[in-house]
Amino acid sequence: MIQQVSILFIHYIKAFDYSEHYQVTELKKIKYGENRIEIRVKEQFHLLFIELLKQNYYLIIKQETFQKLNYIHMKLSANQRCVSTDELMNSYTYLHRIKYYPHLCRQNKELMCFYDETYMCICDLNRFSNCFIFNQSMTYDCQGNNYCENNGKCFQDNQNRSFSQQPMIIKISIGIITFMFILGLINGIMSILTFHRKKTRDVGCGYYLFISSWISICLIIILLIKFWQLLLSQMTILTNRSFVNFNCILLDVSIKLLIAFNDWLDTCVCIERAITVSKGVKFNKNKSKQVSKWVILIILIVTILTHLHDPIHRQLIDDIDIDEKRVWCLVQYPSSSIKTWNSFITFVHFLMPFIINLLSIIFIIISIARSRSNLQRRTPFIDHLRLQLKQHKSHLIALIRLILSFSSGCMKSPNKSWLFLIAYLISFLPSMMTFFVYILPSKVYKKEFNASVQQKIGRIRALF
């Protein structure tokens, strides 16, 4: 049952002989990967309840006298659950229910406790009901400093533990990030070797892919830095606040900017190929090269300008939780207009490239198939269409590549951490697939890559 929640409330009840009882409530976080909690009690108490979900209570400890320095190990079970009177007497009115409270413990031999809107009742050894007022409407707002946005709840890794003691998801994340870094670095270097050659840049597409290759290397390096900075700061190994604040402002916005810039460059590749198909022999290669340089500059400037609001509103927040003191990097927009602008920009940078790519690919395939069908009338149009789909499979892979970058979501529970970790890392895959999507399927690009590799090998041999 504990595995289904990330936080719980602990209610301590202390009884007095001649005065009203005393209730203290404590928030307890369940560390990721664990299904147990350790409670250290300083104050005296007689009853201890655990609230897993809202008004889902379990009676853990019941003692007439407080046992000081007593170690109690207990496994949570269903028979410890306090049952709501709505379940026991749903057909009765509230006033009608109360007069039957003394009989509920005798009628239900397994019942340990029950409650209503006002009272919590305990079944004693003689099966009598002892009821007292129980506060179920307490508010928990971090001592009046509530920094949570969008009704979100967060969980975190285990602080002050070595890497060997970290949860499995942390260890596997280290392996995945390292693998992605190596793969992304190899992809970027091989792509740069290809598009550095003049023949691959005889049209604008070569320039777009050349810049995209450099972006892929920058992106994977920043991802590696962000991961280790986050992990080390949450483990309190990295404590330099100025450095953490610098990374807070710079890293996330850099990743967002580079991903958006890269998606638009891929869109430009698709648009130019569609224009090439449309104009045919009239396509001007020199003009294409000149235009591509201006387009790259304009996209870079617009992408930067549309992301300026992000670093301005980033700040470090100190988590004042009793058990774990952390420093978090959060974005807080002061007005709804800025939030709307951010949503609009996100929509433009992610959805528009996808739509343009989709329409361009459909146009390319249908246009070439129709042109071939007019020249070869004996072959049905559908056969030409299938042939073009096969020949332009790299375009379809590029489309899938772009769709992957839209896989995102908001994690609400640590139980789904694997799903959201994978979804986040998938958004980086498109930038790591330039070589596989554009170079390997192309005979021209692959030939230039081989020539570039042979040239580099020749230069290395000449040195020795």
Phi, psi and omega in degrees: 000324180294330181295342183275351182230161179252340177224159175212163178250136177249121181253120177258133177240124177244125183261150177234154182290319188235020178212173183291149180294166183240131182241130176234134180241135182233139176270133181230129177267140176266119183296145183299138178084001180244154178235027178216160176227154177242125182247122176254118186256127177260322182272156175286146178207164178241331178231142177227121178246147171245131177250106182283304176242177184301119180056043174237088193261149175226132177275113185265312183228135175225115182217138180286324177236141182291127180265104182284141179056038181255127179266120182241121176252124186218139176261128182288130181227165184293331182286353175272356183290136174274123186270138176287145178295341175296327178282325184280321184220060185294332185277351183265153172284167185299312181295326180290329181291316189304320183290346178263357182304318180298340185264346186296321181293325179286326181283334182240096188295333182270354185287128178259329182196159175209164185209162172230203183293337187240321191249151167243129184240136181248137176270118182276186183295333179269009179064035171259154181265121174251113186249147177212160180290131183234122183280111180255003186244031179288148179254144181234102185231034176054052179057036178084001180243077183267111182261000182289138179243156175056033180057030185273152174236141183243157171228166185215169180283180185274119183282154175059034176237150178288169181298324181293337181265358181288157178299161183300325181296327178291315181296315180292325177299320178300316179296317181295314181298319178296316178297316179297322179296314180296313180297316180295323179293316178297315179301315181295316181295315180295324178292320178295320177302325181285307187276359173285337180286140188297325184294330180283351181244036177280349173227174184298330181304320181298322178291319178300315182286331177294313177294321179299326179294319177293322179298320181299322178292314179300319183295317183288329176292316180295322177300316179297316179296316181297316182299310183289326177296317179295314182296313182292325179289323179286338174272003181060026172278320176261110187240001180291107186295323180296318179293317179296320179294320177299315178293324178301316182284323191266315193294307184298316180292328177295319178296313179299317182294314182293322178296315179296316179300317181294320178297320179291325176295319176297324177295320178297323177300315181294318180297315181295322178293325176293320177294322178300315178295321183292316184272336179065233183291344180280357182294128183265107183292319181297318178295323179299318179294318180295316181296320183300322180296319178290321180297317179300316180295316181295316180299318180298314181295313181296319180297318178295313182297323182282353177248006183295331182291338184291303182294334180297326185255017175269143179203160176273136179241130177274122176280118184263023178300143185295318185280320188225119180257116183234170172237123184245147176260116184233153172254125179233109179272128187285342183221160179292332180294321178290323176297318178296317178298318179297318178296320180295315180296319177299317178299314183295313186286340182253319185275322182298314176302322179297314181296315181296317178299315181299312180295321180295317180295317178299317180297316181299311184294313181292319182296314180293319179297320180292320179296317178293325180294324178291327180278326181241079187291339180289335180270127180300152181299324182296327178291321176296322180295317178297321179297318180291324176299321180290318182288331182253032180297335178296327177294319180293322177296321178297325178293315177299321178303320180286323179299322180301328182289347180269357181286102180211165180186182182239122183279127180250347182214141177295343179294338180254020185297324179298316182300314185281332173295315179296317180299321180292315182290331178299328181296343179268347183298319180307319181289346181261006187244013182302315182296318184284330184273318188253329187268309182300319180287346184260126179294321181294310181296321181293322178296318179292326177296313179299319179295321180294319179296316179298322179296317180293320179297319178298320179292322179294318179296325181295331180288334182252000000 
